[in-house]
């Protein structure tokens, strides 16, 4: 849909907002006057329109997105972040799995069982190769696939995994036990992320990993797995210093894992109970894996987009606001009536549009800011946070000069809340600054209601946290001022169950953006506190990233 038609649709969808800004002073306190709800929603609508095709990297939708963001950053008064350019090239390799030839089968003696791609399994490789296969690889149930010396935990004890396949559970033991003395209780640690499990299996010498999908500990259903891990994926160029990778990564349906183990006389529920103990030892299941994927490989470039407001006194020190501009794109279908565009309105046109609003707020400061403020829209988050990883490895401001930052990803749109949710609660002193700003809006800072999702390890700020930079990641609160906490929780659950990574993630006339505008104002206050001072927010004592930060400082 052309821009003019998008704008007309916007006016029809949100007529009251065009006439008068919502989020007036009478409704919200401490809302920066330079934030505009109608401009914010217009930008969300354009970015998530069908014309942008789901904003996949290396598509026509990317070209539209890059042009749009550069235009908006210029209009906001920003200078280019990357020398004389708003764009940072990110070398990407696209690998599209051939769904017709992808295969997975299990063999035990004369018996063999094959699974159906997409319906019962998905598989991929992190290696840039046209075809990868695993043959007659012994399958070992390795519990949660965790090696954590600080918890005295080793799911691979006593076994040589060279050439074998690790069958592992998603999340970590604390999720099931809900005991704060085991890992972090229900809150997922990085050990619970599927990415970690592949990394650890590779360190153990395994050839492949099979992740057993369960909706609750994964925090998403099989449709999300199907949509996110099939089709085209992206990777950064491999280097000699890159860590080892397994040949093959995969997910299988819970029912398939249960049936497979049952044929070996093993009970998955019983094995799951055993896996909750640090005394667990890996269990060969008596099957071997034969699997392969073929990739259509293309090399190209995507781009991060960045704007800069240079500091007046310490321009070499920066606070960074970031959001990812990409989404899943468009898939093929033989049904002309089927919606095949993953518009990504919430995820993450909201975050990118918030980035634009914050740029307007900072450039409107009458005396500028003492430190620099960088505004970064990164690519390829949906393919493994590749744009943020590339920037963190090739930064404009060194990591020990990047004072702190904020990431905005998937802002929910259900109205004003009495609270604000911190993902990764208890991480850094940025939360103290947030708490002070929230009090002015008569709001309370609370931990995320679903820490088992491990959301802090699933978005772009993690690339910075791994370099020691304190990063704040918030979500809209759930305690709705009019309809209460249960309403907010139900709306959040509804989004992740029905719209997350689905074509249904579109702008709706049910949206109430007042809460999002309050959130953006909060994040402005947090950044302003940092850039107009000489303070360096620290990770809290005991945080896993504090030692990295301390070691990086001169």
Order of alpha helices (4+ residues) and beta strands (2+ residues): alpha-alpha-alpha-alpha-beta-beta-beta-beta-beta-beta-beta-beta-beta-alpha-alpha-beta-alpha-alpha-beta-beta-alpha-alpha-beta-beta-beta-beta-alpha-beta-alpha-beta-beta-alpha-beta-alpha-beta-alpha-alpha-alpha
